[in-house]
Amino acid sequence: MGRYAIRRFLQAIVVIIGVSIVVFLISRLGGDPVSLLVSPEVQAAEREALRKQLGLDAPLYTQYLRFLVRAIHGDFGKSILARVPAMQLVLGRLPATIQLALFALAFAAFVGIPLGVISAIKHNTVIDYIGMAFTLLGQSLPSFWLGILFIMVFGLKLRVLPISGRGTPLHLIMPGVTLGSGMVAAFARLTRTSMLEVLGADYIRTARAKGLDTMAITVRHELRNALIPVVTVMGMSFAGLLSGAVITEQIFAWPGIGRLAINSIYQRDFPVIQAAVLFVSVVVVAMNFV
């Protein structure tokens, strides 16, 4: 177990370094960020002075080594536009992303797990087929299409839910359901599979032979054991929701890390891009390692 943990830890370090290299290189393919900070009339000498001030005059490998050393200490430099530490901007958006991810995870669990249990109990019946068709539909719908559909129906036509921003619990419903819809399908299918494996176990037949109540058998014996792989996947899914909220946050103007990263890409603010992507990558790798 010790060697396995060490090997996985070293693999995690390699993954994080690889992500840092990719993010560092890609963030510089969008063009010169100096052009966003100065007007076209500014002289070339002033542009070069600003580029030197930002450390953009050094060779690419030198810039990466500087970035890596600072990143190890949690320093990703200052935002080119906001002129505040990049990690400060990321951590300021973190609560909104965590709130959205937790709501999406709770929605997926409260809908997907009961659906999987019912489908397993009603195995190979019409109810089972309808439930699995529902999960397949939820897993197939693109989140951007589903989010826009929710906005059109519940936000613009029925006017029962706010279409953007963060504030009241109502603001969470549409982006949370959009983000969690794919997880509903995954949780339902995994719960159904686990329940079907448990249903044929010897201890379940023994419980039935003792005359225990059907609901007690389902909840105390079948579901408790079937949820072991589901709970494991839920932990990994939470990390995935943090990184997968980019599109949803952009659609609903949710002020999270994903939207910050998208806006930073448009503005070529690469210190913020690097901080946001690398932070989320470390969270995902750490959750998988745990």
C-alpha positions in Angstrom: 0.0 0.0 0.0 2.9 2.4 0.8 4.6 1.8 -2.5 1.3 2.2 -4.3 0.6 5.5 -2.6 4.1 6.8 -3.3 3.7 5.8 -7.0 0.4 7.5 -7.3 1.7 10.6 -5.6 4.6 10.8 -8.1 2.2 10.4 -10.9 0.1 13.2 -9.6 3.2 15.5 -9.5 4.0 14.6 -13.1 0.4 15.4 -14.1 0.5 18.8 -12.4 3.8 19.7 -14.0 2.5 18.6 -17.4 -0.6 20.7 -16.9 1.5 23.7 -15.9 3.6 23.4 -19.1 0.5 23.2 -21.3 -1.3 26.1 -19.6 1.8 28.2 -19.7 2.3 27.7 -23.4 -1.3 27.9 -24.5 -1.9 31.1 -22.5 0.7 32.8 -24.6 -0.7 31.8 -28.0 -3.5 34.3 -27.8 -1.3 37.3 -28.6 0.7 40.0 -26.9 -1.1 41.1 -23.7 0.8 44.4 -23.8 -1.4 45.4 -26.8 -4.4 45.3 -24.4 -2.8 47.6 -21.9 -1.6 50.4 -24.2 -3.2 52.2 -27.1 -2.0 51.7 -30.7 -0.3 55.1 -30.6 2.1 54.2 -27.9 5.7 54.1 -29.1 7.6 50.8 -29.5 10.1 51.9 -26.8 7.4 52.3 -24.2 5.9 48.9 -25.3 9.2 47.2 -24.7 9.6 48.9 -21.3 6.2 47.6 -20.3 7.0 44.1 -21.7 10.3 44.1 -19.6 8.4 45.2 -16.5 6.0 42.3 -16.9 8.9 39.9 -17.5 7.8 39.1 -21.1 11.1 40.0 -22.7 12.9 36.9 -21.3 13.1 33.6 -23.3 10.1 31.3 -23.0 11.8 28.7 -20.9 13.1 31.4 -18.5 9.6 32.7 -18.1 8.3 29.2 -17.4 11.0 28.5 -14.8 10.2 31.8 -13.1 6.5 30.9 -13.2 7.1 27.4 -11.8 9.2 28.6 -8.9 6.7 31.3 -7.9 3.7 28.9 -8.4 5.3 26.5 -5.9 5.1 29.3 -3.3 1.5 30.2 -4.4 2.6 33.3 -6.3 1.2 33.4 -9.8 2.0 37.1 -10.3 -0.4 40.0 -10.7 -3.4 40.2 -13.0 -2.3 42.3 -16.0 -5.6 44.2 -16.0 -6.7 44.2 -12.4 -3.2 44.7 -11.0 -3.9 42.5 -8.0 -2.5 39.0 -7.2 -4.0 36.5 -9.7 -4.5 33.8 -7.0 -6.4 36.4 -5.0 -8.9 36.7 -7.8 -9.2 32.9 -8.1 -9.8 32.4 -4.4 -12.3 35.2 -4.4 -14.4 33.3 -7.0 -13.9 29.9 -5.3 -16.9 30.1 -2.9 -19.3 30.7 -5.8 -17.9 27.7 -7.7 -18.0 25.5 -4.6 -21.6 26.5 -3.9 -22.7 25.7 -7.4 -20.8 22.4 -7.4 -22.3 21.3 -4.1 -25.9 22.1 -5.3 -25.3 20.2 -8.5 -23.9 17.2 -6.6 -26.8 17.3 -4.1 -29.3 17.5 -7.0 -27.7 14.6 -8.8 -27.6 12.5 -5.7 -31.2 13.1 -4.6 -32.5 12.4 -8.1 -30.1 9.8 -9.4 -29.8 7.5 -6.4 -33.5 6.9 -5.9 -34.0 6.5 -9.6 -31.3 3.8 -9.7 -32.8 2.1 -6.7 -36.3 2.0 -8.3 -34.9 0.8 -11.6 -33.0 -2.0 -9.8 -36.1 -3.1 -7.8 -38.2 -3.0 -10.9 -35.5 -4.7 -13.0 -36.6 -5.5 -16.6 -40.0 -3.8 -16.2 -41.5 -0.8 -18.0 -40.4 1.4 -15.0 -36.8 0.2 -15.4 -36.8 1.0 -19.1 -38.3 4.4 -18.6 -35.8 5.2 -15.9 -32.8 4.2 -17.9 -34.2 6.1 -21.0 -34.4 9.2 -18.8 -30.8 8.8 -17.6 -29.6 8.3 -21.2 -31.4 11.4 -22.2 -29.9 13.4 -19.3 -26.4 12.2 -20.2 -26.8 13.0 -23.9 -28.0 16.6 -23.6 -25.2 19.1 -23.9 -25.0 21.4 -20.9 -24.9 24.6 -23.0 -28.1 23.5 -24.9 -29.9 22.5 -21.7 -28.9 25.8 -19.9 -30.2 27.9 -22.8 -33.4 25.9 -22.9 -33.9 26.5 -19.1 -33.3 30.2 -19.6 -35.9 30.4 -22.5 -38.6 28.4 -20.7 -38.2 29.3 -17.0 -36.5 32.6 -17.2 -38.0 34.4 -20.3 -41.3 32.6 -20.9 -42.6 31.6 -17.4 -40.5 34.2 -15.6 -40.2 32.1 -12.4 -36.4 31.9 -12.1 -33.7 34.5 -12.5 -31.6 33.9 -15.6 -28.2 35.2 -14.4 -26.1 36.2 -11.5 -25.8 35.0 -7.9 -27.7 36.1 -4.9 -30.8 34.3 -3.8 -31.3 30.5 -3.6 -33.4 30.8 -6.8 -30.3 31.8 -8.7 -28.8 28.4 -8.0 -31.6 26.3 -9.4 -31.1 26.6 -13.2 -27.3 26.5 -13.3 -27.2 23.8 -10.6 -29.7 21.5 -12.4 -27.9 22.2 -15.7 -24.5 21.2 -14.2 -25.8 18.2 -12.3 -28.0 16.7 -15.0 -25.1 14.6 -16.4 -24.3 13.4 -12.9 -27.9 12.3 -12.4 -27.5 9.7 -15.2 -24.1 8.5 -13.9 -25.4 8.1 -10.3 -28.6 6.4 -11.4 -26.8 3.9 -13.6 -24.1 3.1 -11.1 -26.7 2.7 -8.3 -28.8 0.4 -10.4 -25.8 -1.8 -11.2 -24.6 -1.9 -7.6 -28.1 -2.7 -6.4 -28.5 -5.6 -8.9 -25.2 -7.1 -7.6 -26.3 -6.8 -4.0 -29.8 -8.2 -4.6 -28.4 -11.7 -5.3 -26.2 -11.8 -2.2 -26.6 -14.5 0.4 -27.2 -12.0 3.3 -30.1 -10.5 1.4 -31.8 -13.9 1.0 -31.2 -14.6 4.7 -32.8 -11.3 5.6 -35.8 -12.1 3.5 -36.0 -15.6 5.0 -36.1 -14.1 8.5 -39.2 -12.2 7.4 -37.8 -8.7 7.6 -39.8 -5.8 6.2 -39.1 -5.1 2.5 -38.4 -1.4 3.1 -36.0 -2.3 5.9 -34.1 -4.8 3.7 -33.9 -2.3 0.9 -32.6 0.6 3.0 -30.5 -1.1 5.7 -29.0 -3.9 3.7 -29.2 -3.4 0.0 -28.8 0.3 -0.4 -26.1 0.7 2.3 -23.8 -1.8 0.6 -24.7 -0.6 -2.9 -23.8 3.0 -2.1 -20.1 2.2 -1.4 -19.0 2.7 -5.0 -21.5 5.5 -5.5 -20.0 7.5 -2.6 -16.5 6.9 -4.0 -17.6 8.3 -7.4 -19.4 11.2 -5.7 -16.1 12.4 -4.2 -14.4 12.3 -7.6 -17.4 13.9 -9.3 -17.2 16.9 -7.0 -13.7 17.7 -8.3 -15.0 17.2 -11.8 -17.9 19.6 -11.2 -15.4 22.3 -10.1 -13.6 22.0 -13.4 -16.6 21.3 -15.5 -18.6 24.4 -14.4 -16.9 26.6 -17.0 -19.7 26.5 -19.6 -22.5 26.6 -17.1 -21.0 29.6 -15.3 -20.6 31.5 -18.6 -24.2 30.8 -19.7 -25.7 32.0 -16.4 -23.2 34.7 -15.7 -22.3 32.9 -12.5 -19.3 34.6 -10.8 -17.2 31.5 -10.3 -13.7 30.4 -11.3 -14.9 29.1 -14.7 -16.3 32.5 -15.8 -13.2 34.2 -14.5 -11.0 31.9 -16.6 -13.1 32.5 -19.7 -13.0 36.3 -19.3 -9.3 36.2 -18.7 -8.8 34.2 -21.9 -10.7 36.9 -23.8 -8.5 39.6 -22.2 -5.2 37.7 -22.5 -4.7 38.0 -18.8 -2.5 34.9 -18.6 -1.4 35.2 -14.9 -5.1 34.7 -14.0 -5.5 32.0 -16.6 -2.6 30.1 -15.2 -3.7 30.5 -11.6 -7.3 29.4 -12.3 -6.5 26.4 -14.5 -3.6 25.1 -12.4 -5.6 25.6 -9.1 -8.5 23.5 -10.5 -6.1 20.9 -11.8 -4.5 20.5 -8.4 -7.9 20.1 -6.8 -8.9 17.4 -9.3 -5.6 15.5 -9.0 -5.7 15.7 -5.2 -9.3 14.4 -5.0 -8.4 11.5 -7.3 -5.4 10.8 -5.2 -7.4 10.8 -2.0 
